[in-house]
């Protein structure tokens, strides 16, 4: 997003946080409502353009949004959308992207309130690993010819009762309404949003053998010192990583044995 849209999204995220801080607002239900509005504006291009037209008064656009949504969503959801259309957007599609992000954040907030955010983070990571290792499953979930209902049914059979409800909702929306995103890109974005709920970064750690609790603690502490933020470790095991580990933080990849990397981390900190 460009400048105006970035500012509008930041303001909308602040309003969402204020809403979900209230005990009277069900963050999970709000997520579903925002996802429904996302789908509506993704389909209705002319409506989306009207609601983001810079030539129209912000209050007029907000009132139109309230009239259209008032009987379809709760008051908090309608107010949030009305506030968003008052803002200036660089492109009309940015409004839809922002609504989609807010829906995901609301679901992650619901998981956080329930004490399940760690589980959701791990489940998103594991699901991504399963899909990447199973070409037939990935093909079924990303097929453009397969109806959304079939994909949703497949996900229910895979995740129903085995994953947190928030995980299932997030993955189902991504798979059934990808909106141009690849499955891998969408899962990575969800993982980053989940990490942001705790103001921490995500490190994907691949080791030849499972790490001990002590090793995980040492590695997490070293990475946190290097990057200046708390670090969530997504752990994977690959026997091909002989004699050490592979750590990826964003676009940066660190290869080498754990002892070497921790020693190097200590040197960099003291220099």
N, C-alpha and C positions, 0 to 999 in steps of 0.2 A: 504494500500500500504506500502511496505517496503522502506528503505532508498532511494535507487536510484530512484524509481518511485515517491516518495514524492517530491524529489528535482526536477524531471522533470516536475511534475504537477505544482509546485510552479512557475517554470520559465515560463511555458506555460500560467499560469494565469496572470503573469506580462505582457507577450506579448499581451494577449487578452485585458487587460486593456488599454495598449498603443494604440491598434488598435481602440477600441471603444471610446476612448477619442477624436478621430478624427471626425470632423463633416462630413467628406466625406464617412465614413463607416456606413452603415445601420446595427445596431446591430441585429435587428430582422431577416434580410435576412441572415446575417452571422450565426445566430443560426440555421436556416434551413439548411444551407450548412454543418455546422459541424455535424448536426444530420444525414444528408445523408451519410457523410463519416463514422460516427459511425456505421450506418447500414451496409455499405459496408464491413468494416473490421470485424464486428461481424459475417458476413456470410463467408467471405473469410479467413479462418484460415491460409492457406499457405501464403497468401499475408501479413497477420498480422505478421507472424513469420519472414518473410524476412525483413520487415520494422523495426523490433525490434531486429534483430540478432546482438549481440554484436561483432561478428567476422567481420561484414561488416563495411566499412568506413562510418562515419556519412554523409559526403557529397554525397556519392553514393546513400545512402538511401533517402536523401532529393531530389536528382535529379529524382530518380524513382518515388517518391510521386508526384513531379511536373508534370512529364510526364503523369502519370495516371489520375491526377485530373485537369490538366490545362484547358481542354475543358469543364469540368463538373462544376467547381466552380469558384468563383471570385479570382482575384489575392491575395487579403488579406487572404482569406480562405486557398488557396494553400500554401502561405508563412507560415501561422501559422502551418499547418500540417507538412510542410517540417522542420520547426524548432523543432517540437515535435519528429520527427523520428531521428533527429540528436542526441537527448538525449538518455541516457541509461535507460532502463526499466527493472525492476526486473522480470517481467513476461509480455509476449506479450499481455495478456488480459488487463493489466493495461493501455496500450495505449488507448484501446477502452473505458474503464471506464473514463479515463481522457477526451477524446473527448466528451463523453456524458455530463460530468460535465461542460465543457466549453460551450457546446450548451445551457445548462440550464442557465448558468451565462449570456451568451449573451442575451437571452430572458429577463432575469430579468433586465439587464442593459438597454435594450430597454424600458422596463416599467418605469424604474427610470428616464430616459431621458424625457419620456412623462409625468412625474409627477404622474404615476399610480402605483408606487411600493406598497404603502399602500393598495390600492385596491386589488392588486394581492396577497399580503400576507393574507389579510382577506378572499379572495375568496378561496385560497388553504385550509385554515383552515376550512371554512364552508363546502367546498366540502368533506373534510375528515369526518366531523361530519355527513353529510348526508349519506355518504356511510356506515359508521359504524352503523348507525341506521336502515338501509334498507338492510336486508340480500339478498333479491331478486336482488336488484340493484348491490350489491357487487358481487353476483354470476355471473351476466350477464357480468360485467366488467372484471372479473378475470378468466372466463371460458377458459380453454385451447383449447376447441373444437370450440369456436366461432371465426370466422374470424376477422381479424383486421378491415376490412371495416365495419362490423356490429357494432363493439365496437365504431369505430369512428363516425358512424351515430348516435348511442345512445348518445354519448357525445355532438354532435352538437345539438341534440334536447334538451339536458339538459342545455348546456352552451351558445349556439349560441345566441348572442344578449343580454345575461344576465350577461356575465362576460367579463373581459378585454381580448383582443385578445391574449396577452401573457399567461394568465391563461389557455385559451383553448389550446394553442399550448403545453404548459408544461404538462398539464394533459393528452392530447391526446397521446403524445409521451410515457408517463409513462404507460398508459393503453395498447396501441397497441404494445409497444416494452418494456416489463418490464425487460427483460434480467436477470431473476432470482430474482428480487426484489418483495416483497409483495407490494400491493398498499399502505398500511399504512407506510411501511418503505420508499417508494419512496416519498410520500407526506411530511413526516417528513424531509427528506433530502432537498427537495425543499424549505421548510419553513426555514431551517437553512441557506441555500444559500441566500435566500431573506433577512434574518436578517443580514447576513454578508455584504450585499451591503451598509448597514448603520453602520457597525461595532457595532451591538447591538445584544443582546441575545433575545430569545423568551421565554416568560412565558405563559403557558396555564393556564388560571384562570377560574375555575368553581365555580359559586356562586348560592345560592338558589334563589336569585332574581337579576334582573339586577342592576349593580353598577351605582351609580351616577357619574357624571363627576368629582366631588371632590374626591370621593372614588377612582376612577381610577387613578387620579393624585397622590394621597397620596400613593397608593399601588405601582405605577410605580416608584415614587421617592425613596421609601424605598427599593425596590428590586434593583434599580440601585446603591444605596449606598452599599448594602450588597454585590453585585457581582462586583462592580467596572466598570460596563459597562451600556450603555443605554439599556433599556429593552422595547421590543415590547410585548404588552399584546394581546393574543388571548383570547377573552372572550366567555364563554359559560354559559348557565343557566341550572341547574339541581335541581329541587325541593328537591331531596333526600339529598342534601348537607344542612342539617338542621343547621340554626343558624350561618353560616359562609361561608368560602370559602376553595377551594382546589387549591393550586398553584404548578405547576410542571415546573421546570427549568432544562432541560436536564433530567438526571436520578434522580434528587433530588425532593422530594415531600414534600410540607409544608401543613399541615392540621391545622385547628383551626379557631377561629373567627377572623375577620379582625382586630378588636381592639387589641386582644391579640397578633396577629402576628406583627402588627405595633409597639406595645409597646415593644415586644421582639426584634424587629429589632433595635429600638432606644437603648435598653440596650446593645445589642451586639456592636453597633457602638461606644458607649461611654466607653466601658470596655477596 
